[in-house]
């Protein structure tokens, strides 16, 4: 089993980096092959919306940077883990860029899911999704928006299982919650 962790944190000292290490350790104990991607250290262009990944080079972004390989690895994974500080209820800039760059894993065709139109997935394999957002202080509206965003992305990527959690507080005061650990174990 393969897991890809996309760490969208923009700081070196951040609880997300601690959680990343813990998640890797848990997945290792279950025999997973884990690839961690520190997005802040990658050269990733912003999606230009050209649809070249659907028309000119199906399944592959026309932008020649590290995003291509990350996209392929996500398509081959069994579990996708998203770690991000919340930005107005959304992903960090780094993670948002990569989420946009995952569009080659979808087809330009549509299907109806629960009465809504969504893209069909390009590949049979669809990873489970675990998303953990971090907020310096509790903000109910940001947390609601983030959970809805992850839910909508999971629908569009046709993830078979998804779990999202938001944790808030001072960096030094936060420990990984039992609920998060339980869900990592359930997903794995």
Residue pairs with C-beta under 8 A, 6 or more apart in sequence:
1 30
1 31
1 32
1 33
1 78
1 79
1 188
2 32
2 33
2 34
2 35
2 73
2 76
2 77
2 78
2 79
3 27
3 32
3 33
3 34
3 35
3 77
3 78
3 79
3 80
3 81
3 188
4 34
4 35
4 37
4 70
4 73
4 74
4 77
4 79
4 80
4 81
4 127
5 20
5 23
5 24
5 34
5 35
5 36
5 37
5 81
5 83
6 37
6 39
6 70
6 74
6 80
6 81
6 82
6 83
6 95
6 98
7 16
7 17
7 20
7 36
7 37
7 38
7 39
7 40
7 83
8 16
8 39
8 40
8 82
8 83
8 84
8 85
8 91
8 92
8 93
8 94
8 95
8 96
8 98
9 16
9 17
9 38
9 40
9 83
9 84
9 85
9 92
9 94
9 134
10 40
10 85
10 92
10 93
10 94
11 85
13 171
14 85
14 134
14 171
15 134
15 167
15 171
15 174
16 83
16 84
16 85
16 132
16 134
18 176
19 83
19 132
19 176
19 180
20 36
20 83
22 176
22 181
23 81
23 184
24 34
24 36
26 181
26 184
26 185
26 188
27 34
27 79
27 184
27 188
28 34
30 185
30 188
32 78
32 79
32 188
35 73
35 77
37 70
37 73
37 98
39 92
39 94
39 95
39 97
39 98
40 94
42 65
42 66
42 67
42 70
43 65
43 66
44 65
44 66
44 67
44 70
44 94
44 97
44 98
44 101
45 63
45 65
45 67
45 97
46 97
46 100
47 61
47 63
47 97
47 100
47 101
47 103
48 63
50 62
51 108
52 61
52 62
53 59
53 60
53 61
53 62
53 103
53 104
54 103
54 104
54 107
54 108
55 108
56 62
58 104
58 122
59 104
59 105
59 122
60 68
60 71
60 72
60 104
61 67
61 68
61 71
61 101
61 103
61 104
63 101
67 97
67 98
67 101
70 98
70 101
71 101
71 102
71 104
71 105
74 80
74 102
74 105
74 127
75 105
75 122
75 123
75 125
76 125
77 125
77 127
78 125
78 127
78 128
79 127
79 128
79 129
79 130
79 187
79 188
80 127
80 128
80 129
80 130
80 159
81 130
81 131
81 132
82 91
82 95
82 99
82 129
82 130
82 131
82 132
82 150
83 95
83 131
83 132
83 134
84 91
84 92
84 95
84 131
84 132
84 133
84 134
85 92
85 133
85 134
85 135
85 136
86 133
86 134
86 135
86 139
86 142
86 143
86 146
86 166
87 93
88 142
88 145
89 141
89 142
89 143
89 144
89 145
89 146
89 149
90 96
90 145
90 146
90 149
91 99
91 149
99 153
102 157
104 122
105 121
105 122
105 123
105 157
106 119
106 120
106 121
106 122
106 156
106 157
107 119
107 120
107 121
107 122
108 119
109 119
109 120
110 117
110 118
110 119
110 120
111 117
111 118
111 119
111 120
112 118
113 155
113 158
114 155
116 155
118 155
118 156
118 158
119 156
120 158
121 157
121 158
126 157
126 158
126 159
126 160
127 159
128 159
128 160
128 161
128 162
128 187
129 150
129 153
129 154
129 157
129 159
129 161
129 162
129 163
130 162
130 163
130 164
130 183
130 184
130 187
131 146
131 150
131 162
131 163
131 164
131 165
132 164
132 165
132 166
132 167
132 180
133 143
133 146
133 150
133 164
133 165
133 166
133 167
134 166
134 167
134 168
134 174
135 142
135 143
135 166
135 167
135 168
136 168
136 169
136 170
137 168
137 169
138 168
138 169
139 168
142 166
143 166
143 168
146 164
146 166
147 164
147 166
150 162
150 164
151 162
151 164
154 162
161 187
163 183
163 186
163 187
165 177
165 179
165 180
165 183
167 174
167 177
167 180
